[in-house]
Amino acid sequence: MAETVLVTGAAGYVGSILCEHLLDAGYRVVALDRVDFEPSLFHLCSHRQFDFHLGDARDTSLIAKLLPSADVIIPLAAIVGAPGCKRDPSGATSINFEAIRDLVKLRSPQQLIIYPTTNSGYGTQSGDVYCTEETPLEPISLYGTTKSDAEGVVLDAGNSITLRLATVFGMSPRMRVDLLVNHFVYAAVTDGYMVIFEKDFKRNYVHVRDVADCYIHGIRNRERMIGRPFNLGLDSANLSKQQLAEKIQQFVPNFFVHYSEIGSDPDKRNYIVSNERLRQAGFEACRSIDDGICELMKGYKMLGRGRFRNV
């Protein structure tokens, strides 16, 4: 009998891709989401192994009803990103940390948790030395702090794996254009120009479908991964903002970029990441930045002129 996976935040950017991949891999999916944005899971409703519940991941009575059917729990529900958490700090704390703490208390020790945290926790490293899972976490935002604190709770509880996600890119039914690669490509194909601050600050990246595949790898290879955090990103994509912009210019030659020396980016993260531990556990992200740029350019053609544009 197929294992059942409970996914909270299932209608989100990662969740809407993950649910699809889990079903294709033969798992039963119990999905939970508030659906704050446009519905993104309509295409899965015909699947007999898919079950959806409208609700909030902070609702402990609802979580308690859904948990008994689950063999694996993937809690994606979160306020994602520093700006969103800064705008709603109480919501960020309750969703990103307190809901995870409550979930850990409610689940049984036999239920595997695979928790997505962020490599934003590495903060303002030099950008010259690779961050490994042993590098001290020094989050510089409420987002990074809540996710890092929740990771500690999950790992301390046992029977758990955490994935420290690089900055995710690629098309999704619940699209986000605020993520760095997605945003740069959007600016290139819609505006044709952008201003970049802190051009030498580096970040690691990973495709959203590689993230989904890694969750499935974690379920199938739990024995060799339980109890540890894993960086999840592309070793070939430890790129500065300037390097990313120049790569996009290879596909959009008329994309004009101004590197400003005046002003600053409020996001001060600057680090490169090693994904060697995950590679030793048998998984390696395979979808390149180039793949993502081509995919995004194709997807953005479907946006038309936009709600507030005349042309």
C-alpha positions in Angstrom: 0.0 0.0 0.0 1.3 3.4 -1.0 2.6 5.7 1.8 0.6 8.8 2.6 2.3 12.2 2.7 0.7 15.2 4.5 1.8 18.4 2.8 0.9 21.7 4.5 1.2 24.8 2.3 0.4 22.5 -0.5 -0.9 25.2 -2.9 2.2 27.3 -2.6 5.1 27.8 -5.0 7.0 24.6 -4.0 3.9 22.7 -2.8 2.0 22.8 -6.1 5.0 21.2 -7.8 5.7 18.8 -4.9 2.2 17.4 -4.8 2.4 16.6 -8.6 5.7 14.9 -8.2 4.6 12.8 -5.2 1.5 11.6 -7.0 3.6 10.7 -10.1 5.9 8.7 -7.8 3.0 6.7 -6.4 2.3 8.3 -3.1 -1.1 9.3 -1.7 -1.1 13.0 -0.9 -3.2 14.8 1.8 -2.9 18.5 1.0 -3.6 21.4 3.4 -3.6 25.1 2.4 -5.5 28.3 3.1 -5.3 29.2 -0.6 -4.6 32.9 0.0 -3.7 33.3 -3.7 -5.2 31.9 -7.0 -6.0 28.2 -6.8 -3.0 26.2 -8.1 -4.0 22.5 -7.6 -7.0 22.2 -9.9 -5.0 20.0 -12.2 -4.6 17.4 -9.5 -8.3 17.1 -8.5 -9.0 14.1 -10.9 -6.3 12.1 -9.2 -7.7 9.4 -6.8 -4.7 9.6 -4.6 -5.1 13.3 -4.0 -7.1 14.7 -1.1 -7.4 18.4 -0.3 -8.3 20.2 2.9 -8.9 24.0 3.1 -7.5 25.3 6.4 -4.7 26.8 8.4 -1.5 24.9 9.4 -1.8 26.7 12.8 -5.2 25.0 13.5 -4.0 22.3 15.9 -7.4 20.6 16.0 -7.4 20.3 12.2 -3.8 19.1 12.2 -4.7 16.5 14.8 -7.4 15.1 12.5 -5.2 14.9 9.5 -2.1 13.4 11.1 -3.2 9.9 11.8 -3.4 9.0 8.1 0.1 10.3 7.3 3.3 8.2 7.1 5.4 11.3 6.1 4.9 15.0 6.9 6.2 17.8 4.8 5.3 21.1 6.4 5.7 23.8 3.7 3.2 26.3 5.2 5.2 29.5 5.9 5.5 33.2 5.4 8.5 33.0 3.0 11.1 35.7 2.6 12.4 38.6 4.7 10.0 41.2 3.3 6.9 39.2 4.0 8.0 38.3 7.6 9.0 42.0 8.3 5.5 43.0 7.1 3.7 40.5 9.4 6.1 39.6 12.2 3.5 38.0 14.5 2.2 35.9 11.6 5.7 34.9 10.7 6.5 33.7 14.2 3.2 31.8 14.5 3.4 30.1 11.1 7.1 29.6 10.7 8.0 28.5 14.2 5.0 28.0 16.6 3.0 25.8 14.1 6.1 23.6 13.5 6.6 23.3 17.3 3.0 22.3 17.7 3.2 19.8 14.8 6.2 18.1 16.3 4.3 17.7 19.6 1.2 16.2 17.8 2.9 13.7 15.5 3.9 10.2 16.5 7.6 9.3 16.6 7.0 6.8 13.7 6.0 9.6 11.4 8.9 11.0 9.3 9.1 14.8 9.0 11.1 16.4 6.1 11.3 20.0 6.9 12.2 22.8 4.5 14.4 25.5 6.0 16.6 28.0 4.1 20.3 28.5 3.6 19.5 32.1 4.4 20.5 31.1 7.9 24.1 31.4 6.8 23.6 35.2 6.7 26.5 37.5 5.9 29.3 35.1 5.3 32.3 36.3 3.2 31.0 34.8 0.0 34.5 33.3 -0.4 34.4 30.2 1.8 31.8 27.4 1.2 29.2 27.1 3.9 28.6 23.5 5.0 26.0 22.1 7.3 28.6 22.6 10.1 28.9 26.3 9.5 27.3 28.3 12.4 23.9 29.7 11.5 23.8 33.5 11.7 20.4 34.6 10.3 20.0 38.3 9.7 16.2 38.4 9.3 13.1 37.3 11.1 12.5 34.8 8.3 16.0 33.3 8.7 15.6 33.2 12.5 12.2 31.6 12.6 13.2 28.9 10.0 16.5 28.2 11.8 14.8 27.9 15.2 12.1 25.6 13.7 14.8 23.4 12.2 16.4 22.9 15.6 13.0 21.8 17.1 12.5 19.4 14.2 15.9 17.8 14.4 15.8 17.5 18.2 12.5 15.6 17.9 14.0 12.7 16.0 12.9 10.8 12.9 13.4 13.9 10.8 15.4 15.4 7.9 15.8 19.1 7.1 16.6 20.6 3.7 18.3 24.0 3.7 17.0 25.3 0.4 19.0 27.5 -1.9 17.1 30.4 -3.6 14.5 28.5 -5.7 13.8 29.3 -9.3 11.5 28.0 -12.1 7.9 28.1 -13.2 5.1 26.9 -10.9 1.3 26.9 -10.9 1.6 29.3 -7.9 4.2 31.5 -9.5 6.5 33.9 -7.6 8.4 36.6 -9.4 10.1 38.0 -6.3 12.6 35.2 -6.1 16.0 36.4 -7.5 16.3 34.4 -10.7 12.6 34.7 -11.4 12.7 38.4 -10.8 15.8 39.1 -12.9 14.4 37.2 -15.9 11.0 38.9 -15.4 12.7 42.3 -15.5 14.8 41.3 -18.6 11.8 40.2 -20.7 9.2 42.8 -19.5 11.1 46.0 -18.7 14.4 45.3 -20.5 16.4 46.9 -17.7 17.1 46.9 -14.0 19.3 48.5 -11.3 21.3 46.2 -9.1 22.8 47.0 -5.8 25.5 45.0 -4.0 26.4 43.3 -7.3 29.1 41.1 -5.8 26.9 39.5 -3.1 26.6 35.8 -3.8 23.8 33.3 -3.4 23.1 29.7 -4.3 20.2 28.5 -6.4 18.1 25.4 -7.0 15.2 24.6 -9.4 11.8 24.0 -7.8 11.4 20.6 -9.5 14.8 19.5 -8.1 13.4 20.5 -4.6 10.4 18.3 -5.2 12.6 15.4 -6.4 14.8 15.8 -3.3 11.8 15.3 -1.0 11.0 12.0 -2.7 14.7 11.0 -2.4 14.5 11.8 1.3 11.4 9.6 1.8 13.0 6.7 -0.1 16.4 7.1 1.6 15.4 8.1 5.1 17.7 5.6 6.8 20.8 7.3 5.6 19.5 10.8 6.0 17.6 11.0 9.3 18.8 13.3 12.0 20.8 15.7 9.8 20.4 18.9 7.8 21.3 19.0 4.1 22.1 21.9 1.9 20.0 21.7 -1.3 21.3 23.7 -4.2 23.4 23.7 -7.4 27.1 23.7 -7.0 27.4 25.2 -10.4 25.1 28.1 -9.3 27.0 29.8 -6.5 26.7 33.1 -8.3 26.9 36.8 -7.6 24.1 39.1 -8.7 26.3 40.4 -11.5 27.1 36.9 -12.7 23.4 36.0 -12.7 22.5 39.1 -14.7 25.3 38.5 -17.2 24.1 34.9 -17.7 20.5 36.2 -18.4 22.0 38.7 -20.9 23.3 35.7 -22.9 19.6 34.8 -23.5 18.2 38.4 -23.6 21.0 40.5 -25.2 19.1 43.8 -25.0 18.7 43.5 -21.2 20.4 46.6 -19.8 21.7 46.4 -16.3 23.0 49.3 -14.2 25.2 48.3 -11.3 24.7 51.1 -8.8 27.4 52.2 -6.4 24.9 54.5 -4.7 22.3 53.0 -2.4 22.1 49.5 -1.0 20.1 46.3 -1.0 18.3 45.7 2.3 19.0 42.0 1.7 22.6 41.6 2.9 23.0 37.9 2.5 26.3 36.9 0.9 27.4 33.3 0.9 28.4 30.3 -1.2 27.2 26.8 -0.3 28.6 23.3 -0.5 26.0 20.6 -1.3 28.5 17.7 -0.9 26.6 16.1 2.1 23.5 15.7 0.0 25.5 14.3 -3.0 27.0 11.7 -0.6 23.4 10.8 0.4 22.7 10.0 -3.3 21.0 13.2 -4.6 22.2 15.9 -6.8 20.2 18.8 -8.3 20.4 18.5 -12.1 18.3 21.4 -13.6 20.7 24.3 -14.5 20.3 28.0 -14.3 20.3 28.0 -18.1 17.4 25.6 -18.1 15.5 27.8 -15.7 16.1 31.0 -17.7 14.7 29.3 -20.9 11.7 27.9 -18.9 11.0 31.3 -17.3 11.2 33.2 -20.6 8.7 30.7 -22.1 6.4 31.0 -19.1 6.4 34.8 -19.0 5.1 35.0 -22.5 1.9 33.6 -21.0 1.4 36.6 -18.7 0.4 38.9 -21.6 0.5 42.6 -20.9 -0.4 42.3 -17.2 -3.4 43.7 -15.3 -2.1 47.3 -15.1 -0.2 47.6 -18.3 -1.5 49.2 -21.6 1.2 47.5 -23.7 
